[in-house]
Amino acid sequence: MTPASHQHEHEHTDAAAAAADHDHDHDQAEILDLDAEVLAEHTASITAWLPVEAAPLHIVDLGSGTGAGTLALLRRFPGAEVTAVDTSAAHLDRLLEKAESEGVAGQVRTVRADLDTGWPDLGTPDLVWASASMHHMADPDRILRQVHDTLAPGGLFAVVELAGFPRFLPADAPAERPGLEDRCHAALDRHHAEHMPHRGADWGPKLTAAGFTVEGERTITVNLGPPHTEAVGRYALSSLRRIRGGVAETLAAEDLAALDRLLDADGPHGIPRRDDLTVRTERTVWAARARRA
């Protein structure tokens, strides 16, 4: 291979990788935006519950995604400034667009960082928020200690953990493969147990071990619809498409075919044509106080 053709191959590979990353970011951003829209009231109930001693002036949102937490926190604490941290530049750009539309862009600073490889300068926040992000960390215990050392003395750390992707279908759906969604989730849970072992963790003992005092724990149960909004239909379609990507190789052929019929948005059996969708999930939040000076 000549140097020129070798260089061309690298450029082609890099371009393909960049395109794949862009598609992944776009798909994930769509789910995050829909999650924020559909579950806005539940997120607001979590921020309202936080046992803050005084309205925080500086908040850090670890793993901010497209800004569901950042914007919910600014609605709860309108005098605060938020530093949003994420690995995805596309997600942070989307967050800033949403902040601009809500008139709070001047209160948001974005930091692109991979916390597994280094800790950026985040100042000394009064509140750190981490929603569905701690389970992505390679060494979450180290991150918990770092958060403790970063917080102002007596500051609060809120950790929100998900019970996996929401469920949307009745147990007897679809008619030709009842229980399909349960089998998809079981397959996805096996995948995550191998690749994301901290997903669904009980963060209370880990927070205590990192030096925090856990002041509260609350589980929010979500059960919305039917009838459902148009956004719920899009949320179900996007979520089940994402699940398919993680379970396609392990599902029975009949289950995969039934799932694909549900994911055919224009087909007669597609998710958009169903009137029996619900959004069912749980989210648990821990509020932990850093040691005082």
CORVEN-V10570 format. One record per run of one state. SS is the DSSP state (~ for helix, > for strand, _ for the rest). FROM is the first residue (numbers start at 1). TO is the last residue. If there is no record, write none. Layout:
ss=SS from=FROM to=TO
ss=SS from=FROM to=TO
This chain:
ss=_ from=1 to=2
ss=~ from=3 to=38
ss=_ from=39 to=39
ss=~ from=40 to=49
ss=_ from=50 to=57
ss=> from=58 to=62
ss=_ from=63 to=67
ss=~ from=68 to=76
ss=_ from=77 to=80
ss=> from=81 to=86
ss=_ from=87 to=88
ss=~ from=89 to=101
ss=_ from=102 to=104
ss=~ from=105 to=107
ss=> from=108 to=112
ss=_ from=113 to=126
ss=> from=127 to=131
ss=_ from=132 to=133
ss=~ from=134 to=136
ss=_ from=137 to=139
ss=~ from=140 to=150
ss=_ from=151 to=155
ss=> from=156 to=162
ss=_ from=163 to=166
ss=> from=167 to=167
ss=_ from=168 to=174
ss=~ from=175 to=177
ss=_ from=178 to=179
ss=~ from=180 to=195
ss=_ from=196 to=202
ss=~ from=203 to=209
ss=_ from=210 to=212
ss=> from=213 to=224
ss=_ from=225 to=229
ss=~ from=230 to=247
ss=_ from=248 to=252
ss=~ from=253 to=263
ss=_ from=264 to=270
ss=~ from=271 to=273
ss=_ from=274 to=278
ss=> from=279 to=289
ss=_ from=290 to=293
